[in-house]
Amino acid sequence: MPMNDRRPSALLAAALALTLSGCAFLQRIARGGFEPPRLSYQSWSADQLDLEGVTIALHYQLENPNQIGLDLRRLAYKLEVEGTQVGEGVLPAGIQVPPRGTAAVAIPVRLRWRDVPRLAEILLSQAEVGYRITGSAGVGSALGTIDLPFDHRDRVAIPRPPSFRIENIGVRNASLTDLAIDVRLRIENGNGFPLPVGALTYGLRIGDHDLLAGGSHPLAAVPPGGHAVISIPIRLSTIGAAEGIADLLSGAAVRLHGLAGFGAVEVPVEAQGALKR
């Protein structure tokens, strides 16, 4: 028989041998009693807490009871807050689990406060929100990918809105045409993280008179557990705001109201004071 005629037969025999050896390998695994890997919950932590959100880190242990190594190929999750799904995603994997060994698996999921349903209402009435993280860990083995489900629920603290208080109102300048006042606004931060530089949009009411709307002023950063004071210059016309100025000079209540924006979070502002005489 010519040499060229023998080559296909040799290749076929080699392919058959590889196939049979692969089948024999799987049979040896099956005879050895391949056991599914186990994913066990260990703990969770709230990391990177700030005014934008919090990272909920789930800590699991992946156990491999077999004599062959395994690898974590994928981590898919869904995030629910107060019963509403607010996010989902796939996290990097690539963790190797040695034979008859274990590996730590961290599942960090970022919760953004702006995604929380009814956030403004919750900030005023609750100190925590309930969350649930579900998903699956895809573990690779000689038998294919094995999906291990996980399901964890708990509650996480939400940031407290800053408080605002008028420290002082003083007259800076007075003329026949206008009255210039300075409103010193104190901002208290009760959280364990700093409040970033922000912006205040506000209106001003003196007694029964709305004298200003759509005002704006930058907000200083506020340290953790600390406070900052800003001075807001306001100019009132003696022509258009004569009655309000008269009320101000007679000691009527001054009400500053509006929104304070820190990053992507806005909180309502309500502060009241009177002219210091």
Contacts in CASP RR format, 6 or more apart in sequence:
PFRMAT RR
TARGET T0000
AUTHOR 0000-0000-0000
METHOD contacts of the structure
MODEL  1
MPMNDRRPSALLAAALALTLSGCAFLQRIARGGFEPPRLSYQSWSADQLD
LEGVTIALHYQLENPNQIGLDLRRLAYKLEVEGTQVGEGVLPAGIQVPPR
GTAAVAIPVRLRWRDVPRLAEILLSQAEVGYRITGSAGVGSALGTIDLPF
DHRDRVAIPRPPSFRIENIGVRNASLTDLAIDVRLRIENGNGFPLPVGAL
TYGLRIGDHDLLAGGSHPLAAVPPGGHAVISIPIRLSTIGAAEGIADLLS
GAAVRLHGLAGFGAVEVPVEAQGALKR
25 142 0 8 1.000
26 142 0 8 1.000
26 143 0 8 1.000
29 66 0 8 1.000
29 68 0 8 1.000
29 142 0 8 1.000
29 143 0 8 1.000
32 67 0 8 1.000
34 66 0 8 1.000
34 141 0 8 1.000
34 143 0 8 1.000
35 65 0 8 1.000
35 66 0 8 1.000
36 146 0 8 1.000
36 148 0 8 1.000
37 62 0 8 1.000
37 63 0 8 1.000
37 64 0 8 1.000
37 65 0 8 1.000
37 66 0 8 1.000
37 70 0 8 1.000
37 97 0 8 1.000
37 139 0 8 1.000
37 141 0 8 1.000
37 146 0 8 1.000
37 148 0 8 1.000
38 62 0 8 1.000
38 63 0 8 1.000
38 65 0 8 1.000
38 148 0 8 1.000
39 60 0 8 1.000
39 61 0 8 1.000
39 62 0 8 1.000
39 63 0 8 1.000
39 105 0 8 1.000
39 137 0 8 1.000
39 148 0 8 1.000
39 150 0 8 1.000
40 60 0 8 1.000
40 61 0 8 1.000
40 63 0 8 1.000
41 58 0 8 1.000
41 59 0 8 1.000
41 60 0 8 1.000
41 150 0 8 1.000
41 152 0 8 1.000
42 59 0 8 1.000
42 60 0 8 1.000
42 61 0 8 1.000
42 104 0 8 1.000
43 59 0 8 1.000
44 56 0 8 1.000
44 57 0 8 1.000
44 58 0 8 1.000
44 59 0 8 1.000
44 152 0 8 1.000
44 154 0 8 1.000
45 56 0 8 1.000
45 57 0 8 1.000
45 59 0 8 1.000
46 54 0 8 1.000
46 55 0 8 1.000
46 56 0 8 1.000
46 57 0 8 1.000
46 156 0 8 1.000
46 157 0 8 1.000
47 54 0 8 1.000
47 55 0 8 1.000
47 56 0 8 1.000
47 57 0 8 1.000
47 108 0 8 1.000
48 54 0 8 1.000
48 55 0 8 1.000
48 110 0 8 1.000
49 55 0 8 1.000
49 157 0 8 1.000
49 159 0 8 1.000
49 192 0 8 1.000
49 193 0 8 1.000
50 159 0 8 1.000
50 193 0 8 1.000
51 113 0 8 1.000
51 159 0 8 1.000
51 191 0 8 1.000
51 193 0 8 1.000
51 195 0 8 1.000
51 196 0 8 1.000
51 262 0 8 1.000
51 263 0 8 1.000
51 265 0 8 1.000
52 112 0 8 1.000
52 113 0 8 1.000
52 263 0 8 1.000
52 264 0 8 1.000
52 265 0 8 1.000
53 110 0 8 1.000
53 111 0 8 1.000
53 112 0 8 1.000
53 113 0 8 1.000
53 159 0 8 1.000
54 110 0 8 1.000
54 111 0 8 1.000
54 156 0 8 1.000
55 108 0 8 1.000
55 109 0 8 1.000
55 110 0 8 1.000
55 111 0 8 1.000
56 108 0 8 1.000
56 109 0 8 1.000
56 110 0 8 1.000
56 111 0 8 1.000
56 131 0 8 1.000
56 133 0 8 1.000
56 156 0 8 1.000
57 106 0 8 1.000
57 107 0 8 1.000
57 108 0 8 1.000
57 109 0 8 1.000
58 106 0 8 1.000
58 107 0 8 1.000
58 108 0 8 1.000
58 109 0 8 1.000
58 133 0 8 1.000
58 150 0 8 1.000
58 152 0 8 1.000
59 104 0 8 1.000
59 105 0 8 1.000
59 106 0 8 1.000
59 107 0 8 1.000
60 104 0 8 1.000
60 105 0 8 1.000
60 106 0 8 1.000
60 107 0 8 1.000
60 137 0 8 1.000
60 150 0 8 1.000
61 102 0 8 1.000
61 103 0 8 1.000
61 104 0 8 1.000
61 105 0 8 1.000
62 70 0 8 1.000
62 72 0 8 1.000
62 95 0 8 1.000
62 97 0 8 1.000
62 102 0 8 1.000
62 103 0 8 1.000
62 104 0 8 1.000
62 105 0 8 1.000
62 137 0 8 1.000
62 139 0 8 1.000
62 148 0 8 1.000
63 97 0 8 1.000
63 101 0 8 1.000
63 102 0 8 1.000
64 70 0 8 1.000
64 97 0 8 1.000
64 98 0 8 1.000
64 99 0 8 1.000
64 100 0 8 1.000
64 101 0 8 1.000
64 102 0 8 1.000
64 103 0 8 1.000
65 100 0 8 1.000
66 99 0 8 1.000
66 100 0 8 1.000
66 141 0 8 1.000
67 99 0 8 1.000
67 100 0 8 1.000
68 99 0 8 1.000
68 141 0 8 1.000
68 142 0 8 1.000
69 96 0 8 1.000
69 97 0 8 1.000
69 98 0 8 1.000
69 99 0 8 1.000
69 141 0 8 1.000
70 96 0 8 1.000
70 97 0 8 1.000
70 139 0 8 1.000
70 140 0 8 1.000
70 141 0 8 1.000
71 93 0 8 1.000
71 94 0 8 1.000
71 95 0 8 1.000
71 96 0 8 1.000
71 97 0 8 1.000
71 139 0 8 1.000
71 140 0 8 1.000
72 93 0 8 1.000
72 94 0 8 1.000
72 95 0 8 1.000
72 96 0 8 1.000
72 97 0 8 1.000
72 103 0 8 1.000
72 105 0 8 1.000
72 137 0 8 1.000
72 138 0 8 1.000
72 139 0 8 1.000
72 140 0 8 1.000
73 93 0 8 1.000
73 94 0 8 1.000
73 138 0 8 1.000
73 139 0 8 1.000
73 140 0 8 1.000
73 145 0 8 1.000
74 90 0 8 1.000
74 93 0 8 1.000
74 137 0 8 1.000
74 138 0 8 1.000
75 90 0 8 1.000
75 91 0 8 1.000
75 92 0 8 1.000
75 93 0 8 1.000
75 105 0 8 1.000
75 107 0 8 1.000
75 135 0 8 1.000
75 136 0 8 1.000
75 137 0 8 1.000
75 138 0 8 1.000
76 88 0 8 1.000
76 89 0 8 1.000
76 90 0 8 1.000
76 91 0 8 1.000
76 135 0 8 1.000
76 136 0 8 1.000
77 88 0 8 1.000
77 89 0 8 1.000
77 90 0 8 1.000
77 91 0 8 1.000
77 107 0 8 1.000
77 109 0 8 1.000
77 133 0 8 1.000
77 134 0 8 1.000
77 135 0 8 1.000
78 85 0 8 1.000
78 87 0 8 1.000
78 88 0 8 1.000
78 89 0 8 1.000
78 133 0 8 1.000
78 134 0 8 1.000
78 135 0 8 1.000
79 85 0 8 1.000
79 86 0 8 1.000
79 87 0 8 1.000
79 88 0 8 1.000
79 109 0 8 1.000
79 111 0 8 1.000
79 131 0 8 1.000
79 132 0 8 1.000
79 133 0 8 1.000
80 86 0 8 1.000
80 131 0 8 1.000
80 132 0 8 1.000
80 133 0 8 1.000
80 134 0 8 1.000
81 111 0 8 1.000
81 115 0 8 1.000
81 116 0 8 1.000
81 117 0 8 1.000
81 129 0 8 1.000
81 130 0 8 1.000
81 131 0 8 1.000
82 116 0 8 1.000
82 117 0 8 1.000
82 118 0 8 1.000
82 122 0 8 1.000
82 129 0 8 1.000
82 130 0 8 1.000
83 130 0 8 1.000
83 132 0 8 1.000
84 117 0 8 1.000
86 111 0 8 1.000
86 112 0 8 1.000
86 115 0 8 1.000
86 116 0 8 1.000
86 117 0 8 1.000
87 115 0 8 1.000
91 107 0 8 1.000
91 108 0 8 1.000
93 137 0 8 1.000
93 138 0 8 1.000
95 103 0 8 1.000
95 105 0 8 1.000
96 103 0 8 1.000
97 103 0 8 1.000
97 139 0 8 1.000
105 137 0 8 1.000
107 133 0 8 1.000
107 150 0 8 1.000
109 133 0 8 1.000
111 131 0 8 1.000
111 156 0 8 1.000
112 264 0 8 1.000
113 119 0 8 1.000
113 158 0 8 1.000
113 159 0 8 1.000
113 264 0 8 1.000
113 265 0 8 1.000
114 264 0 8 1.000
114 265 0 8 1.000
116 122 0 8 1.000
116 129 0 8 1.000
116 158 0 8 1.000
120 268 0 8 1.000
122 129 0 8 1.000
122 158 0 8 1.000
123 158 0 8 1.000
123 159 0 8 1.000
123 160 0 8 1.000
123 161 0 8 1.000
123 267 0 8 1.000
124 161 0 8 1.000
126 158 0 8 1.000
127 157 0 8 1.000
127 158 0 8 1.000
127 160 0 8 1.000
128 155 0 8 1.000
128 156 0 8 1.000
128 157 0 8 1.000
128 158 0 8 1.000
129 155 0 8 1.000
129 156 0 8 1.000
129 158 0 8 1.000
130 153 0 8 1.000
130 154 0 8 1.000
130 155 0 8 1.000
130 156 0 8 1.000
131 153 0 8 1.000
131 154 0 8 1.000
131 155 0 8 1.000
131 156 0 8 1.000
132 151 0 8 1.000
132 152 0 8 1.000
132 153 0 8 1.000
133 150 0 8 1.000
133 151 0 8 1.000
133 152 0 8 1.000
133 153 0 8 1.000
134 149 0 8 1.000
134 150 0 8 1.000
134 151 0 8 1.000
134 152 0 8 1.000
135 149 0 8 1.000
135 150 0 8 1.000
135 151 0 8 1.000
136 147 0 8 1.000
136 148 0 8 1.000
136 149 0 8 1.000
136 150 0 8 1.000
137 147 0 8 1.000
137 148 0 8 1.000
137 150 0 8 1.000
138 145 0 8 1.000
138 146 0 8 1.000
138 147 0 8 1.000
138 148 0 8 1.000
139 145 0 8 1.000
139 146 0 8 1.000
139 147 0 8 1.000
139 148 0 8 1.000
140 146 0 8 1.000
159 191 0 8 1.000
159 193 0 8 1.000
159 265 0 8 1.000
160 190 0 8 1.000
160 191 0 8 1.000
161 267 0 8 1.000
161 268 0 8 1.000
162 187 0 8 1.000
162 188 0 8 1.000
162 189 0 8 1.000
162 190 0 8 1.000
162 195 0 8 1.000
162 222 0 8 1.000
162 260 0 8 1.000
162 262 0 8 1.000
162 267 0 8 1.000
163 187 0 8 1.000
163 188 0 8 1.000
164 185 0 8 1.000
164 186 0 8 1.000
164 187 0 8 1.000
164 188 0 8 1.000
164 256 0 8 1.000
164 260 0 8 1.000
164 269 0 8 1.000
164 270 0 8 1.000
164 271 0 8 1.000
165 185 0 8 1.000
165 186 0 8 1.000
165 188 0 8 1.000
165 271 0 8 1.000
166 183 0 8 1.000
166 184 0 8 1.000
166 185 0 8 1.000
166 186 0 8 1.000
166 254 0 8 1.000
166 256 0 8 1.000
166 271 0 8 1.000
166 272 0 8 1.000
166 273 0 8 1.000
167 184 0 8 1.000
167 185 0 8 1.000
167 186 0 8 1.000
167 229 0 8 1.000
168 182 0 8 1.000
168 183 0 8 1.000
168 184 0 8 1.000
168 276 0 8 1.000
169 181 0 8 1.000
169 182 0 8 1.000
169 183 0 8 1.000
169 184 0 8 1.000
169 254 0 8 1.000
169 273 0 8 1.000
169 274 0 8 1.000
169 275 0 8 1.000
169 276 0 8 1.000
170 181 0 8 1.000
170 182 0 8 1.000
170 183 0 8 1.000
170 275 0 8 1.000
170 276 0 8 1.000
171 179 0 8 1.000
171 180 0 8 1.000
171 181 0 8 1.000
171 275 0 8 1.000
172 180 0 8 1.000
172 181 0 8 1.000
172 182 0 8 1.000
172 233 0 8 1.000
173 179 0 8 1.000
173 180 0 8 1.000
174 180 0 8 1.000
175 238 0 8 1.000
176 238 0 8 1.000
177 237 0 8 1.000
177 238 0 8 1.000
177 239 0 8 1.000
178 235 0 8 1.000
178 236 0 8 1.000
178 237 0 8 1.000
178 238 0 8 1.000
179 235 0 8 1.000
179 236 0 8 1.000
179 238 0 8 1.000
179 245 0 8 1.000
179 248 0 8 1.000
180 233 0 8 1.000
180 234 0 8 1.000
180 235 0 8 1.000
180 236 0 8 1.000
181 233 0 8 1.000
181 234 0 8 1.000
181 235 0 8 1.000
181 236 0 8 1.000
181 248 0 8 1.000
181 275 0 8 1.000
182 231 0 8 1.000
182 232 0 8 1.000
182 233 0 8 1.000
182 234 0 8 1.000
183 204 0 8 1.000
183 231 0 8 1.000
183 232 0 8 1.000
183 234 0 8 1.000
183 254 0 8 1.000
183 256 0 8 1.000
184 229 0 8 1.000
184 230 0 8 1.000
184 231 0 8 1.000
184 232 0 8 1.000
185 200 0 8 1.000
185 229 0 8 1.000
185 230 0 8 1.000
185 231 0 8 1.000
185 232 0 8 1.000
185 256 0 8 1.000
185 271 0 8 1.000
186 227 0 8 1.000
186 228 0 8 1.000
186 229 0 8 1.000
187 195 0 8 1.000
187 219 0 8 1.000
187 220 0 8 1.000
187 222 0 8 1.000
187 227 0 8 1.000
187 228 0 8 1.000
187 229 0 8 1.000
187 230 0 8 1.000
187 260 0 8 1.000
188 222 0 8 1.000
188 225 0 8 1.000
188 226 0 8 1.000
188 227 0 8 1.000
189 195 0 8 1.000
189 222 0 8 1.000
189 223 0 8 1.000
189 224 0 8 1.000
189 225 0 8 1.000
189 226 0 8 1.000
189 227 0 8 1.000
189 228 0 8 1.000
190 224 0 8 1.000
190 225 0 8 1.000
190 226 0 8 1.000
191 224 0 8 1.000
191 225 0 8 1.000
192 224 0 8 1.000
192 225 0 8 1.000
193 224 0 8 1.000
194 221 0 8 1.000
194 222 0 8 1.000
194 223 0 8 1.000
194 224 0 8 1.000
195 219 0 8 1.000
195 221 0 8 1.000
195 222 0 8 1.000
195 262 0 8 1.000
196 221 0 8 1.000
196 262 0 8 1.000
196 263 0 8 1.000
197 218 0 8 1.000
197 219 0 8 1.000
197 220 0 8 1.000
197 221 0 8 1.000
197 262 0 8 1.000
198 218 0 8 1.000
198 219 0 8 1.000
198 221 0 8 1.000
198 260 0 8 1.000
198 261 0 8 1.000
198 262 0 8 1.000
198 263 0 8 1.000
199 216 0 8 1.000
199 217 0 8 1.000
199 218 0 8 1.000
199 219 0 8 1.000
199 260 0 8 1.000
199 261 0 8 1.000
200 216 0 8 1.000
200 217 0 8 1.000
200 218 0 8 1.000
200 219 0 8 1.000
200 230 0 8 1.000
200 232 0 8 1.000
200 258 0 8 1.000
200 259 0 8 1.000
200 260 0 8 1.000
200 261 0 8 1.000
200 269 0 8 1.000
201 214 0 8 1.000
201 215 0 8 1.000
201 216 0 8 1.000
201 258 0 8 1.000
201 259 0 8 1.000
202 212 0 8 1.000
202 214 0 8 1.000
202 215 0 8 1.000
202 216 0 8 1.000
202 217 0 8 1.000
202 232 0 8 1.000
202 256 0 8 1.000
202 257 0 8 1.000
202 258 0 8 1.000
202 259 0 8 1.000
202 269 0 8 1.000
203 210 0 8 1.000
203 212 0 8 1.000
203 213 0 8 1.000
203 214 0 8 1.000
203 215 0 8 1.000
203 256 0 8 1.000
203 257 0 8 1.000
203 258 0 8 1.000
204 210 0 8 1.000
204 211 0 8 1.000
204 212 0 8 1.000
204 234 0 8 1.000
204 254 0 8 1.000
204 255 0 8 1.000
204 256 0 8 1.000
205 211 0 8 1.000
205 254 0 8 1.000
205 255 0 8 1.000
205 257 0 8 1.000
206 244 0 8 1.000
206 245 0 8 1.000
206 247 0 8 1.000
206 248 0 8 1.000
206 252 0 8 1.000
206 253 0 8 1.000
206 254 0 8 1.000
206 255 0 8 1.000
207 244 0 8 1.000
207 247 0 8 1.000
207 252 0 8 1.000
207 253 0 8 1.000
207 254 0 8 1.000
207 255 0 8 1.000
208 247 0 8 1.000
209 241 0 8 1.000
209 243 0 8 1.000
209 244 0 8 1.000
209 247 0 8 1.000
211 236 0 8 1.000
211 241 0 8 1.000
211 244 0 8 1.000
212 234 0 8 1.000
212 236 0 8 1.000
217 230 0 8 1.000
217 232 0 8 1.000
218 230 0 8 1.000
219 228 0 8 1.000
219 230 0 8 1.000
219 260 0 8 1.000
219 261 0 8 1.000
219 262 0 8 1.000
220 228 0 8 1.000
220 229 0 8 1.000
220 230 0 8 1.000
221 228 0 8 1.000
222 228 0 8 1.000
232 256 0 8 1.000
236 244 0 8 1.000
236 245 0 8 1.000
236 248 0 8 1.000
238 245 0 8 1.000
244 252 0 8 1.000
248 254 0 8 1.000
248 275 0 8 1.000
249 275 0 8 1.000
251 274 0 8 1.000
251 275 0 8 1.000
251 277 0 8 1.000
252 274 0 8 1.000
253 272 0 8 1.000
253 273 0 8 1.000
253 274 0 8 1.000
254 272 0 8 1.000
254 273 0 8 1.000
254 274 0 8 1.000
254 275 0 8 1.000
255 270 0 8 1.000
255 271 0 8 1.000
255 272 0 8 1.000
255 273 0 8 1.000
256 269 0 8 1.000
256 270 0 8 1.000
256 271 0 8 1.000
256 272 0 8 1.000
257 268 0 8 1.000
257 269 0 8 1.000
257 270 0 8 1.000
257 271 0 8 1.000
258 268 0 8 1.000
258 269 0 8 1.000
258 270 0 8 1.000
259 266 0 8 1.000
259 267 0 8 1.000
259 268 0 8 1.000
259 269 0 8 1.000
260 266 0 8 1.000
260 267 0 8 1.000
260 268 0 8 1.000
260 269 0 8 1.000
261 267 0 8 1.000
END
